[in-house]
Each structure stands twice: as structure tokens, then as C-alpha cells.
Amino acid sequence: MKRTISVVLALMCVVLSFAGCRQTATGPETDKVVYLINGALGDNAFYDSGQKGIDNIKAQYGLETRTIECNFDAGKYEPGLEAATQYSDVIFVISYAFEDSLKEMADKYPDKIFVNIDTIVQNSKGTITSIKYIEEESAFLAGVCAALTTTETSIKNINADKTVGVVAAADDPVVMAFVKAYEDGVHYIDPAITVQRVVLAGVWDDPAKGKQAALSLYDKKCDVVFQVAAETGLGVLQAAKERELYAIGVDTNQNDIEPGYVIASDIKDVGKTIEEVYATIKDGTYKPGEVIKYGLKTGTVDLVTEASVQVLPSSIIDRIDTIRQQIIDGTLLVTKYQQG
């Protein structure tokens, strides 16, 4: 009788295992990943860099992935966040303009993994991991590059005026960190160089406006213009080609988008970040609630000058390399942007 009861109980345990007779694994499921962005793909910069990382981890780990684009539409932020949370336990999110909603969702689902990219967002339960780039370091190098170029009149079409420019998509802390560090880099080389700014009112996806802004700067004798404007910035690169002058790209290597006219790119490798963080999720070393910083030392931000058509002389490239190493070594300190 005892043996019969034991057999029956064992069979019941098998049948009812999903109902709790057998202990189940705990923790988030990691085979589905969402990339939730406030903007849209197609910028050849920030958002596309992140998508490249998503595609790479999908191929490497055999994941199911979903990208949700909110297209800068405030009405899509909360529904996008809800959809991401229902689909997956691992969400990489660029949460500009819906940070409070992200905090609420993370508190509601403390066992899910939220990795917020490019800004620091901290919820009351301390579960959101934030990725903070030290963009000032690479933008400083962009300023160094622009300054060295505008004073090298042996380069085709560089005029005698020591003037450079920058087109910014918005007056927000991340963008202005780029702009201020760029100006610092310019003045590190030569305090007498003028930096002209065009700051747009949150225009991220309009290349025509970017081009118009850049043309206005070239009209003011700028011969190098740095773009910090996502898809809008593609218009800056077009303007450089039209005027046969020079631009500096942003977020990804844009040097070959307009060959011979984009002399460098200030990269912010969102894709590499996603790959590195996801690797920690898979190997069990991921810690929720951390603020992870990436700078020149990690190679995640940098200024790249490699191009199919090289404009810069080796003397400029060598000077940039020297200053990069000084920043990495800590012998040259780049000022971090302070809002206000």
C-alpha cells in the first residue's frame, strides 16, 4: 500500500509539476530582448548603433528580439513601454521624455531587467541600470580636430578665418555636453578660434533643417561644422559636400557617407554597450541598479578619422592621438558638463 501511494504521488508530481509540485526556476527569462527607443531607426547614428548591437546578440545567442520605435511621439511612449514589458523581461531603453514612466514600470516589475541608455534614471526600488557615456572626452577630441583643421590652410578650401561651427538638435544636457566639450577642445588648441553655434528646438529627424543650419554656418566662414543632431545631422554632411568644406559626424563612423568631406566622427558605440551588458546578463554577473560609465578608456566613445578619402594630414592625426592618450592617462582633464 505504501509503495502504491508513493508511485501515485510521484505520478502526480510529474503531471502537476507546472502547478508547483516541482520547484521552478526563478528570475527573468533572457531569451527575448526588446530595444525601446524614443526616436526612430534610420539615423545612421545613435539609434542605428543600438540596433546593430541588438542584431549581434540575436545572432550570437539565438534570441527573439523586438524593436519598438516611438518616433518622438509622446503618445507612443507609455504604450511602447507597456508592450516592451509584456513581451520581454530584458529591455534596453532610450527613455528621453518618458523617464518617469520608466521609473513607475520598473517599480511595478522589479524582477525585469531595464537597461537605460545615455542618461541616468533611478527608480525607488533601485533596479534600473543606467548607461552613462563620458561624451565630453570624445567631443573634446572633435574640437581639437576642428581647431587643427581650420588653422591648416594647406587643406583644400580652408580659409584664413579661424572659425568653426556646431549644429545641435536640441538644448538638452546630453547634447550640450557635446557642444561645450567641443568648444573646450577647440580653445585648448587656440583660444582665438571662434565657435559658431546653431541650436535647434528638438529637431532630430529633419535633414533639410540640418543642412540649412550648416549652410548658414559655412556662410559665416566656418570651414568645419560638427553635427550633434541624429538624423537631422545628415543634412550637415550634405551641406559640407555642397560647399566643398568639412563636417564632423556623430555616434557612428560617418566618414564615408560623404567621402572627402567628413573628416572625423565622434562615435558613441551604443551597440557595443548592449553587447557587453547582455553578456553580463547571460553569465550571471549583471547587477541591477548600477550606473555604468563608458569613456575613451573603454573605447566606447572616441574620435575616428579613418576614411576612404583621407583629408587630414598625418600631423593632425598624430596630434589627436597624442591628446587622446593624455586624456586616457589622466594627464589632461576634460571638464564635465554641468547644467545651469
ZICORTA-V253322 format. One line per field, one symbol per residue. ss: DSSP state (H for helix, E for strand, C for the rest). phi: phi as a letter, one per 30 degrees, with the letter a starting at -180 (. if undefined). psi: psi as a letter, one per 30 degrees, with the letter a starting at -180 (. if undefined). A space follows every 50 residues. Layout:
BEGIN
ss = ???
phi = ???
psi = ???
END
This chain:
BEGIN
ss = CHHHHHHHHHHHHHHCHHHCCCCCCCCCCCCEEEEEECCCCCCCCHHHHH HHHHHHHHHHHCCEEEEEECCCCHHHHHHHHHHHHHHCCEEEEECCCCHH HHHHHHHHCCCCEEEEECCCCCCCCCCEEEEEECHHHHHHHHHHHHHHHH CCCCCCCCCCCCEEEEEECCCCHHHHHHHHHHHHHHHHHCCCCEEEEEEC CCCCCCHHHHHHHHHHHHHCCCCEEEEECHHHHHHHHHHHHHHCCEEEEE ECCCCCCCCCCEEEEEEECHHHHHHHHHHHHHHCCCCCCCEEEECHHHCC EEEECCCCCCCCCHHHHHHHHHHHHHHHHCCCCCCCCCCC
phi = .ddddddddddddddcedcjdcdcdcjddccbbcccbdcbdjdhaedddd ddddddddddcidcbbcccchhcedcdddddddddddbcbbcbcceibdd ddedddddbdddcccccjbcbbcddicdccccccdddddedddedddddd ccdddeiddddcbbbbccdacbeddddddddedddedddaddddcccbcd ciccbbeddddedddddddcidcbbccbahdedddddddedechbbbbdb ibdcdcdbejbcdabdcbddddeeddddedddcicdbdidcccbbdddid cacccdadcdcddddddddddddedddddidbccdddcdj
psi = eeeeeeeeeeeeeeegefgfekklkllkkggkkkjjkfbllgfhbeeeee eeeeeefeeefhlklkkjkfhgjfffeeeeeeeeefelfjjkkjgkfhee eeeeeeeeiffljkjkkfljkklffhfkkkjjkifeeeeeeeeeeeeeef giffkkgklfkikllkkkflileeefeeeeeeeeeefeejffkkjkkjjl ihjfhieeeeeeeeeeeefggkfkkkkigbeeffeeeeeeeefhaklklk eljgfgeikffjflkjkjieeeeeeeeeeeeeggfkjkgljkkkaeefge klkkfklejkeklfeeeeeeeeeeeeeefgfjkkkkkkk.
END
